[in-house]
Amino acid sequence: MRILPRFYIPTLPARSAKGRAAVLLGLALLTLLAVLLSLRFGSQPISASQMLDALRTGDEKSVAYRILRYMRLPRTVAGLVAGGALALAGTLIQAVLNNVMASPNVIGVNAGAGFAAMLAVTLAPSAAALIPAAAFFGALCTALFIYLLAVRAGLSRTTLILAGVAVSSILTAGIDTLTLLYPDDVIGATGFMLGGFSGVTLDAVLSAGPYLAAGALLAALLAVDLNLLQLGEESAASLGLAVGRVRFAAILAAALLAGAAVSFAGLLGFVGLLVPHIARRLIGTDNRWLMPASVLAGGSFVLICDLAARMLFAPFELPVGIVMSLLGGPFFLSLLLRRRKRSGIYD
């Protein structure tokens, strides 16, 4: 008997390897375009010639160079990395829980990472290197807790999501409590809660690099096993798959990716929910293709949202998390309504 029901994936036309490669190439070009737009546009646009001159000369006295080097470049790298990491984490969590409504922020993984990171800041304000490790630990504990709920309590897919929302609310309350108790240690917590890249540095992204690299490598190694897992637990086990180990390894990879992203980007929402759906529509359900497609789509999606957040009310800047919530909230509701229409009741 399967512990969890197989998740629903819309029927898509079969795609050849050439077709999938063309989709990946298109996503790569979209990502490159998003990077160039992110570097060029903002509250103070920089022309293409100014960008080239600034990059070629490296003149610290140049306003264009300082904007690119200290503001636009760190922000672009952070958005690209965080988007790809959260999208890949969402792909893994949906595969492990067999639930297309699961994502790092919906089931509380992001909130767990944020609470642990905030706790590390309050306990050791001078040890910035602890933040990625703490965020990973918080994400892992939350993901394992949700998974054990699914296995031991036999929760249905929709009930599991509601349990995740409850866990996320509790952890968010913990973050709010730390913010009130230690206001001097958690300056800028509002931006962290909403999610965004204002003031992010390359050092913050680099400190999360080992966790991101480990999570991405582990995810790549699990691609074929997760394909087998889609056949159902019994079928996968009959083919020699160690189902429990694969699920745990996928949760570990998702925690590494989500925790590292939260450590410098804050509590970005809905990337891990929306982007894997888009990637499946474009490239199918084979994880060997779906994972890189999710990474590229996630990076470009976050950069485009961040660009919109910078320019919609320029010179005032919205946190990018607000833009993502405006897009992701209706999408999540549409998933719930679609499931109800298919089943007639909430399972």
C-alpha positions as CSV (number, residue, x, y, z in Angstrom):
1,M,0.0,0.0,0.0
2,R,1.3,3.4,-0.9
3,I,1.8,5.8,2.0
4,L,0.9,8.8,0.0
5,P,-1.3,9.0,-3.1
6,R,0.3,9.8,-6.4
7,F,0.2,13.5,-7.2
8,Y,-1.8,14.8,-10.1
9,I,0.2,15.9,-13.2
10,P,-1.6,17.2,-16.2
11,T,-1.3,15.0,-19.3
12,L,1.3,16.6,-21.6
13,P,2.3,15.6,-25.1
14,A,5.4,13.4,-25.3
15,R,8.6,15.4,-25.8
16,S,11.7,14.3,-27.6
17,A,15.2,14.9,-26.3
18,K,15.6,17.6,-28.9
19,G,12.4,19.3,-27.8
20,R,13.5,19.2,-24.2
21,A,16.9,20.5,-25.1
22,A,15.3,23.4,-27.0
23,V,13.1,24.2,-24.0
24,L,16.3,24.3,-21.8
25,L,18.0,26.5,-24.3
26,G,15.0,28.9,-24.4
27,L,15.0,29.1,-20.6
28,A,18.7,29.7,-20.5
29,L,18.3,32.6,-23.0
30,L,15.4,34.0,-20.9
31,T,17.6,33.8,-17.8
32,L,20.4,35.7,-19.6
33,L,17.9,38.3,-20.7
34,A,16.7,38.7,-17.1
35,V,20.2,39.1,-15.8
36,L,21.0,41.9,-18.4
37,L,17.7,43.7,-17.5
38,S,18.4,43.4,-13.8
39,L,21.8,44.9,-14.3
40,R,20.7,47.7,-16.5
41,F,17.3,48.9,-15.0
42,G,16.3,50.2,-11.6
43,S,15.6,53.5,-10.0
44,Q,18.5,54.9,-12.1
45,P,18.7,53.2,-15.5
46,I,22.2,52.5,-16.9
47,S,22.7,52.5,-20.7
48,A,24.4,49.6,-22.4
49,S,27.4,51.7,-23.3
50,Q,27.7,52.8,-19.6
51,M,27.6,49.2,-18.5
52,L,30.3,48.2,-20.9
53,D,32.5,51.1,-20.0
54,A,32.1,50.5,-16.3
55,L,32.9,46.8,-16.6
56,R,35.9,47.5,-18.9
57,T,37.5,50.3,-16.9
58,G,36.6,49.3,-13.4
59,D,36.7,53.0,-12.4
60,E,35.7,53.4,-8.8
61,K,34.9,57.0,-9.4
62,S,32.3,56.1,-12.0
63,V,28.7,56.3,-10.7
64,A,27.7,53.5,-13.1
65,Y,30.5,51.2,-11.9
66,R,29.6,51.7,-8.2
67,I,25.9,51.0,-8.9
68,L,26.8,47.9,-10.9
69,R,29.5,46.6,-8.6
70,Y,28.0,47.2,-5.2
71,M,24.2,47.2,-5.8
72,R,23.1,45.6,-9.1
73,L,25.6,42.7,-9.3
74,P,25.1,41.4,-5.8
75,R,21.3,41.7,-6.2
76,T,21.3,40.0,-9.5
77,V,23.5,37.1,-8.3
78,A,21.4,36.7,-5.2
79,G,18.1,36.7,-7.1
80,L,19.4,34.2,-9.6
81,V,20.7,31.8,-7.0
82,A,17.8,32.1,-4.6
83,G,15.2,31.6,-7.3
84,G,17.0,28.5,-8.7
85,A,17.5,27.0,-5.3
86,L,13.9,27.5,-4.1
87,A,12.5,26.2,-7.3
88,L,14.6,23.1,-7.1
89,A,13.7,22.6,-3.5
90,G,10.0,22.9,-4.4
91,T,10.5,20.2,-7.1
92,L,12.1,17.9,-4.6
93,I,9.5,18.4,-1.9
94,Q,6.6,17.9,-4.4
95,A,8.2,14.6,-5.4
96,V,8.8,13.4,-1.9
97,L,5.3,14.3,-0.6
98,N,3.6,13.3,-3.9
99,N,1.8,16.6,-3.7
100,V,1.8,19.4,-6.3
101,M,0.6,21.9,-3.7
102,A,3.6,21.4,-1.5
103,S,6.5,23.9,-1.6
104,P,9.1,25.2,0.9
105,N,7.0,28.2,2.0
106,V,3.6,26.5,2.1
107,I,4.6,23.6,4.4
108,G,6.8,25.8,6.6
109,V,10.3,24.9,5.5
110,N,11.1,28.5,4.7
111,A,9.7,29.6,8.0
112,G,11.7,26.9,9.8
113,A,14.9,28.2,8.1
114,G,14.0,31.8,9.0
115,F,13.3,31.0,12.6
116,A,16.6,29.2,13.0
117,A,18.5,31.9,11.2
118,M,16.9,34.6,13.4
119,L,17.7,32.5,16.5
120,A,21.3,32.3,15.5
121,V,21.4,36.1,15.0
122,T,20.1,36.7,18.5
123,L,22.3,34.1,20.2
124,A,25.5,34.9,18.3
125,P,25.2,38.4,16.6
126,S,28.9,38.5,15.6
127,A,29.0,35.0,14.0
128,A,27.5,35.7,10.6
129,A,28.9,32.4,9.3
130,L,26.5,30.5,11.5
131,I,23.4,31.8,9.7
132,P,23.5,29.4,6.7
133,A,24.1,26.4,8.9
134,A,21.3,27.4,11.3
135,A,18.9,28.0,8.4
136,F,19.7,24.6,6.9
137,F,19.1,22.9,10.3
138,G,15.8,24.7,10.8
139,A,14.7,23.8,7.2
140,L,15.7,20.2,7.7
141,C,13.9,19.8,11.0
142,T,10.7,21.3,9.6
143,A,10.8,19.2,6.4
144,L,11.4,16.0,8.4
145,F,8.5,16.9,10.8
146,I,6.1,17.4,8.0
147,Y,7.2,14.2,6.3
148,L,6.8,12.2,9.5
149,L,3.3,13.6,9.9
150,A,2.5,12.4,6.4
151,V,3.9,8.9,7.0
152,R,2.8,8.3,10.6
153,A,-0.6,10.0,10.7
154,G,-1.5,9.1,7.1
155,L,-2.6,12.6,6.3
156,S,-4.3,13.3,3.0
157,R,-2.7,15.7,0.6
158,T,-4.9,18.6,1.4
159,T,-4.8,18.0,5.1
160,L,-1.0,17.8,4.9
161,I,-0.9,21.3,3.4
162,L,-3.1,22.6,6.2
163,A,-0.8,21.1,8.7
164,G,2.1,22.7,7.0
165,V,0.4,26.1,7.0
166,A,-0.2,25.7,10.8
167,V,3.5,24.8,11.4
168,S,4.5,27.8,9.3
169,S,2.3,30.1,11.4
170,I,3.8,28.9,14.6
171,L,7.3,29.4,13.3
172,T,6.5,32.8,12.0
173,A,5.1,33.7,15.4
174,G,8.5,32.6,16.8
175,I,10.3,35.0,14.4
176,D,8.0,37.8,15.5
177,T,8.7,37.1,19.1
178,L,12.4,37.2,18.6
179,T,12.0,40.5,16.7
180,L,10.2,42.0,19.7
181,L,12.5,40.6,22.3
182,Y,15.8,41.4,20.5
183,P,15.1,44.5,18.4
184,D,18.8,45.6,18.3
185,D,20.1,42.2,17.1
186,V,17.5,41.7,14.4
187,I,17.6,45.2,12.7
188,G,16.1,44.8,9.3
189,A,13.9,41.9,10.3
190,T,10.9,43.3,8.4
191,G,12.8,43.0,5.1
192,F,13.8,39.5,6.0
193,M,10.2,38.5,6.7
194,L,8.9,39.9,3.4
195,G,11.9,38.6,1.4
196,G,14.1,40.6,-0.8
197,F,17.6,41.6,-2.0
198,S,17.9,45.2,-0.9
199,G,21.3,45.5,0.8
200,V,22.4,41.9,0.0
201,T,26.1,41.3,-0.5
202,L,28.1,38.9,-2.5
203,D,29.8,37.7,0.7
204,A,26.3,36.6,2.1
205,V,25.7,34.6,-1.1
206,L,29.2,33.1,-1.1
207,S,28.8,32.0,2.6
208,A,25.7,30.0,1.5
209,G,27.6,28.5,-1.5
210,P,28.7,25.2,0.1
211,Y,25.1,24.4,1.2
212,L,23.7,25.3,-2.2
213,A,26.3,23.2,-4.1
214,A,25.8,20.2,-1.8
215,G,22.0,20.4,-2.2
216,A,22.2,20.8,-6.0
217,L,24.6,17.9,-6.4
218,L,22.5,15.6,-4.2
219,A,19.4,16.6,-6.2
220,A,21.1,15.7,-9.4
221,L,22.1,12.3,-8.1
222,L,18.5,11.6,-7.1
223,A,16.9,12.5,-10.4
224,V,16.5,8.9,-11.7
225,D,15.4,7.6,-8.3
226,L,12.7,10.2,-8.1
227,N,11.5,9.2,-11.5
228,L,11.1,5.6,-10.2
229,L,9.3,7.0,-7.1
230,Q,6.6,8.5,-9.3
231,L,5.6,4.9,-10.2
232,G,4.3,4.4,-6.7
233,E,6.1,3.2,-3.5
234,E,5.4,-0.5,-4.1
235,S,6.5,-0.5,-7.8
236,A,9.6,1.5,-6.9
237,A,10.5,-0.9,-4.1
238,S,10.0,-3.9,-6.4
239,L,12.5,-2.4,-8.8
240,G,15.1,-2.3,-6.0
241,L,14.7,1.3,-4.9
242,A,15.4,2.1,-1.2
243,V,12.4,4.3,-0.9
244,G,13.0,5.5,2.6
245,R,16.6,6.5,1.9
246,V,15.6,8.3,-1.3
247,R,12.9,10.3,0.4
248,F,15.3,11.3,3.3
249,A,18.0,12.2,0.8
250,A,15.6,14.4,-1.2
251,I,14.4,16.1,2.0
252,L,18.0,16.7,3.0
253,A,18.7,18.3,-0.5
254,A,15.6,20.4,-0.3
255,A,16.6,21.6,3.2
256,L,20.1,22.5,2.0
257,L,18.7,24.5,-0.9
258,A,15.9,26.3,0.9
259,G,17.8,27.0,4.1
260,A,20.8,28.5,2.1
261,A,18.4,30.7,0.0
262,V,16.5,31.9,3.1
263,S,19.8,32.8,4.8
264,F,20.4,35.7,2.4
265,A,17.1,36.3,0.6
266,G,14.6,36.1,3.5
267,L,11.2,34.4,3.4
268,L,10.5,34.5,-0.3
269,G,7.2,32.8,-1.0
270,F,5.7,30.7,-3.8
271,V,8.8,30.3,-6.0
272,G,8.9,26.6,-5.1
273,L,5.2,26.2,-5.7
274,L,4.7,28.1,-9.0
275,V,7.9,27.5,-10.9
276,P,7.9,23.6,-10.9
277,H,4.4,23.7,-12.4
278,I,5.5,26.0,-15.2
279,A,8.6,23.8,-15.8
280,R,6.4,20.6,-15.9
281,R,4.2,22.2,-18.5
282,L,7.2,23.1,-20.6
283,I,9.4,20.1,-20.3
284,G,7.5,17.2,-18.8
285,T,7.9,15.2,-15.6
286,D,11.3,13.5,-16.1
287,N,13.4,14.9,-13.3
288,R,16.6,14.7,-15.3
289,W,15.1,17.5,-17.4
290,L,12.7,19.0,-14.9
291,M,15.3,19.9,-12.3
292,P,17.6,22.1,-14.6
293,A,14.4,23.6,-16.1
294,S,13.2,24.5,-12.7
295,V,16.5,26.1,-11.7
296,L,16.6,28.3,-14.9
297,A,12.9,29.2,-14.7
298,G,13.2,29.9,-10.9
299,G,16.2,32.2,-11.4
300,S,14.6,34.2,-14.2
301,F,11.3,34.4,-12.5
302,V,12.8,35.9,-9.3
303,L,14.9,38.4,-11.3
304,I,11.8,39.5,-13.3
305,C,9.8,39.9,-10.1
306,D,12.6,41.8,-8.4
307,L,12.9,44.1,-11.4
308,A,9.2,44.8,-11.3
309,A,9.4,45.5,-7.5
310,R,12.2,48.0,-8.2
311,M,10.5,49.9,-11.1
312,L,6.7,49.8,-10.4
313,F,6.9,52.6,-7.8
314,A,10.4,54.0,-8.5
315,P,12.2,55.5,-6.7
316,F,10.3,53.7,-3.9
317,E,11.1,50.0,-3.9
318,L,8.8,47.2,-3.0
319,P,10.2,44.0,-1.3
320,V,10.1,41.4,-4.0
321,G,8.3,39.0,-1.7
322,I,5.2,41.1,-2.0
323,V,5.2,40.8,-5.8
324,M,5.6,37.0,-5.5
325,S,2.8,36.7,-3.0
326,L,0.5,38.7,-5.3
327,L,1.3,36.2,-8.1
328,G,1.5,33.0,-6.0
329,G,-1.6,33.5,-3.8
330,P,-4.1,33.3,-6.6
331,F,-2.1,30.4,-8.2
332,F,-2.3,28.4,-4.9
333,L,-6.1,29.1,-4.6
334,S,-6.6,27.9,-8.2
335,L,-4.8,24.6,-7.3
336,L,-7.2,24.1,-4.4
337,L,-10.3,24.9,-6.4
338,R,-9.1,22.6,-9.2
339,R,-8.6,19.7,-6.8
340,R,-12.1,20.3,-5.3
341,K,-13.7,20.3,-8.7
342,R,-12.0,17.1,-9.6
343,S,-12.8,15.2,-6.4
344,G,-16.0,16.8,-5.3
345,I,-14.8,17.1,-1.7
346,Y,-11.5,17.9,0.0
347,D,-9.6,14.7,0.6
